Amino acid sequence: MAVIPEKVDDRQQYWLDTFNVGDSWRLFRIMSEFVEGFDNLSVVKSPAVSIFGSARISRENPYYKLAEKVASGLVEAGYAVITGGGPGIMEAGNKGAAEAGGISIGLNIDLPFEQEQNRYANMPLEFKYFFVRKVMLIKYATAFICMPGGFGTLDELFEAVTLIQTRRIKGFPIILVGSEYWKGMLDWIKGTMLEAGKIKKEDLFILNQFDEAEDIVGYIKRTVII
C-alpha cells in the first residue's frame, strides 16, 4: 500500500531538490553555516561528547532520565556535552549538562514538524542543512553516545562508524545505550553483514554497549583522557 506523505506547507522548500534555483547564493548560505559553527565551537576548550537519540521520547521515559544522568556525570568529569538541540533525548542531555553547571551545546536543525531548540542549551546554534550540522556533531566530539532513536540517530551513528572504519577521522568511543533496543541491529550486523563478508570482524569493535550511566561515563573517562 502506498504511503501518503504528511502535508507540508507549500512554502516549505525541499532544499537539496531545488539546488538549481540560486545555486551560487545557496552555497554562500552553506559556507556561512560552516563558518558560524567553526567560529562558535572552536572556543570550547573542554573535550566534548555528543549525545544522540530520539526527539520523540517523553520526559517520563527511563531513557530521558538516563541521558540526563549521563550528561551530568560527563560534566562532573570535565567534559562538555553536545546534542542536536531539540526535544526528547537531546533535551535530556542538554538539561543534565546545564544543571550540572557545564557547557551544554545544542546544534538545532530547522524542521517543519517536530523540532525547535530546547531551553537547556546554553550554547545554542541553528542549522538549515543536515550535512553541515553533522560535521559539527562529529568534528568537535571525542566520543558518541547513541541512545534509542530513529532514522536521524541511525544516520549520525553510521556516518561516524563509516568515517572511523575508513580512517577519515581518528577513532573514538561510540557507545550504544539500551541493549534490548539495539540487539536486533547488532544481531543483523554480526549475522548478516559479517557473515556475508561485507565488514571485517575488527569493525565490530568500533561499537560498544552499556546500559548504566556509571559504566558509560567510566568508559569515556578511561578512553578519552582530558
C-alpha positions as CSV (number, residue, x, y, z in Angstrom):
1,M,0.0,0.0,0.0
2,A,1.4,3.4,-0.9
3,V,2.3,5.7,1.9
4,I,0.8,9.2,1.6
5,P,3.3,11.8,2.8
6,E,2.3,14.2,5.5
7,K,1.0,17.5,4.2
8,V,3.7,20.1,4.0
9,D,3.2,23.9,3.7
10,D,3.7,24.7,0.0
11,R,6.2,27.4,1.0
12,Q,8.4,24.7,2.5
13,Q,11.2,24.0,0.0
14,Y,12.9,20.7,-0.5
15,W,16.4,22.3,-0.2
16,L,18.5,19.8,-1.9
17,D,16.0,19.2,-4.7
18,T,15.9,22.9,-5.5
19,F,19.7,23.4,-5.8
20,N,19.2,24.5,-9.4
21,V,17.5,27.7,-8.1
22,G,20.0,30.2,-7.0
23,D,22.8,27.7,-6.6
24,S,25.6,30.3,-6.1
25,W,23.7,32.1,-3.3
26,R,22.8,28.8,-1.7
27,L,26.5,27.9,-1.5
28,F,27.1,31.2,0.4
29,R,24.4,30.2,2.9
30,I,26.1,26.8,3.3
31,M,29.5,28.4,3.8
32,S,28.1,30.8,6.4
33,E,26.7,27.9,8.4
34,F,30.1,26.2,8.4
35,V,31.9,29.5,9.4
36,E,29.5,30.2,12.2
37,G,29.7,26.7,13.5
38,F,33.5,26.6,13.4
39,D,33.8,30.0,15.0
40,N,31.5,29.2,17.9
41,L,32.6,25.7,18.7
42,S,36.3,26.3,18.3
43,V,36.3,28.4,21.5
44,V,35.1,25.3,23.6
45,K,38.3,24.1,25.3
46,S,36.8,21.1,27.1
47,P,36.6,17.8,25.3
48,A,33.0,17.3,24.2
49,V,30.8,14.2,24.0
50,S,27.9,14.1,21.5
51,I,24.7,12.5,22.7
52,F,22.2,11.3,20.1
53,G,18.7,9.9,20.4
54,S,15.0,10.3,19.6
55,A,13.2,13.7,19.7
56,R,10.0,11.7,20.5
57,I,10.9,10.3,23.9
58,S,8.9,11.9,26.7
59,R,10.4,13.4,29.9
60,E,8.9,10.4,31.9
61,N,10.7,7.9,29.8
62,P,13.6,6.0,31.5
63,Y,15.9,6.8,28.7
64,Y,15.3,10.5,29.2
65,K,16.3,10.2,32.8
66,L,19.3,8.1,31.8
67,A,20.5,10.6,29.2
68,E,20.1,13.4,31.8
69,K,22.2,11.4,34.4
70,V,24.9,10.6,31.8
71,A,25.2,14.2,30.8
72,S,25.5,15.3,34.4
73,G,28.2,12.7,35.0
74,L,30.1,13.8,31.9
75,V,30.2,17.5,33.1
76,E,31.3,16.4,36.6
77,A,34.2,14.5,34.9
78,G,35.2,17.7,32.9
79,Y,33.5,17.2,29.5
80,A,31.2,19.4,27.5
81,V,28.0,18.0,26.1
82,I,26.8,18.3,22.5
83,T,23.3,17.3,21.3
84,G,21.1,18.0,18.3
85,G,19.4,20.8,20.3
86,G,15.8,19.5,20.1
87,P,13.4,17.8,22.4
88,G,13.5,14.2,23.8
89,I,16.9,12.7,24.4
90,M,18.6,15.9,23.1
91,E,16.8,18.0,25.7
92,A,17.7,15.5,28.4
93,G,21.4,15.7,27.5
94,N,21.3,19.5,27.5
95,K,19.4,19.6,30.7
96,G,21.7,17.3,32.6
97,A,24.8,19.2,31.4
98,A,23.3,22.7,32.1
99,E,22.0,21.8,35.6
100,A,25.4,20.3,36.4
101,G,27.0,23.7,35.6
102,G,28.7,22.6,32.4
103,I,28.8,23.6,28.7
104,S,25.6,22.5,27.1
105,I,25.8,22.8,23.3
106,G,22.6,22.4,21.2
107,L,23.0,22.2,17.4
108,N,19.4,22.5,16.3
109,I,18.1,21.7,12.8
110,D,15.2,23.6,11.2
111,L,12.4,21.0,10.7
112,P,8.9,21.7,9.6
113,F,7.1,19.4,12.1
114,E,8.8,18.4,15.3
115,Q,11.9,20.2,16.3
116,E,12.7,23.5,18.0
117,Q,15.6,24.4,20.2
118,N,15.2,23.2,23.8
119,R,15.7,25.8,26.6
120,Y,18.6,23.9,28.3
121,A,21.3,24.6,25.7
122,N,23.5,27.4,27.0
123,M,25.4,27.4,23.7
124,P,22.6,27.1,21.0
125,L,23.3,27.1,17.3
126,E,20.8,26.8,14.5
127,F,21.3,25.0,11.2
128,K,19.3,24.7,8.0
129,Y,21.4,21.9,6.4
130,F,21.7,18.4,7.9
131,F,25.2,17.8,6.5
132,V,26.6,21.0,8.0
133,R,25.2,20.1,11.4
134,K,26.5,16.6,11.2
135,V,30.0,17.9,10.5
136,M,29.8,19.9,13.7
137,L,28.5,16.9,15.7
138,I,31.4,14.8,14.6
139,K,34.3,17.3,14.3
140,Y,34.0,18.5,17.9
141,A,33.2,15.2,19.6
142,T,35.7,12.9,21.4
143,A,33.0,10.3,21.9
144,F,29.5,9.4,20.8
145,I,26.6,8.2,22.9
146,C,23.7,6.8,20.9
147,M,20.5,6.4,22.9
148,P,17.4,4.8,21.3
149,G,16.3,6.8,18.3
150,G,15.0,6.7,14.7
151,F,16.4,7.4,11.2
152,G,18.2,10.6,12.3
153,T,20.0,8.7,15.1
154,L,21.0,5.9,12.7
155,D,22.2,8.4,10.2
156,E,24.5,10.1,12.7
157,L,25.7,6.7,14.1
158,F,26.6,5.1,10.8
159,E,28.2,8.3,9.5
160,A,30.6,8.2,12.5
161,V,31.2,4.4,12.1
162,T,32.0,4.8,8.4
163,L,34.4,7.7,9.0
164,I,36.2,5.6,11.7
165,Q,36.2,2.4,9.6
166,T,37.7,4.2,6.6
167,R,40.1,6.2,8.8
168,R,38.8,9.5,7.7
169,I,38.7,10.5,11.3
170,K,40.7,9.3,14.3
171,G,38.8,6.5,16.1
172,F,36.9,7.4,19.3
173,P,34.4,5.6,21.6
174,I,30.9,5.0,20.1
175,I,28.5,3.8,22.8
176,L,25.1,2.2,22.1
177,V,22.9,2.6,25.2
178,G,20.0,0.2,25.6
179,S,20.9,-3.4,24.9
180,E,17.4,-4.5,24.1
181,Y,16.8,-1.6,21.7
182,W,20.0,-2.2,19.7
183,K,20.0,-6.0,19.9
184,G,18.2,-6.7,16.6
185,M,20.5,-4.3,14.7
186,L,23.7,-5.8,16.2
187,D,22.5,-9.3,15.5
188,W,21.9,-8.4,11.9
189,I,25.3,-6.7,11.6
190,K,27.0,-9.9,13.0
191,G,24.8,-12.5,11.5
192,T,24.3,-11.0,8.0
193,M,26.8,-8.3,7.2
194,L,29.8,-10.0,8.8
195,E,28.8,-13.5,7.6
196,A,28.5,-12.1,4.0
197,G,31.9,-10.6,4.2
198,K,30.7,-7.0,3.9
199,I,32.6,-5.9,7.0
200,K,35.6,-7.2,8.9
201,K,35.5,-8.7,12.4
202,E,37.5,-5.9,13.8
203,D,34.9,-3.4,12.6
204,L,32.6,-4.7,15.3
205,F,35.0,-3.3,17.9
206,I,34.0,0.2,16.8
207,L,30.7,-0.2,18.7
208,N,30.4,-0.6,22.5
209,Q,27.3,-1.3,24.6
210,F,26.5,-0.1,28.1
211,D,23.2,0.3,30.0
212,E,24.2,2.2,33.2
213,A,25.2,5.8,33.5
214,E,28.2,5.0,35.7
215,D,29.5,2.5,33.1
216,I,29.1,4.9,30.2
217,V,30.9,7.8,32.0
218,G,33.5,5.5,33.3
219,Y,34.3,4.1,29.9
220,I,34.7,7.5,28.4
221,K,36.9,8.6,31.3
222,R,39.2,5.6,30.6
223,T,39.3,6.1,26.9
224,V,39.2,9.9,26.4
225,I,41.9,11.4,28.5
226,I,41.4,15.0,29.5
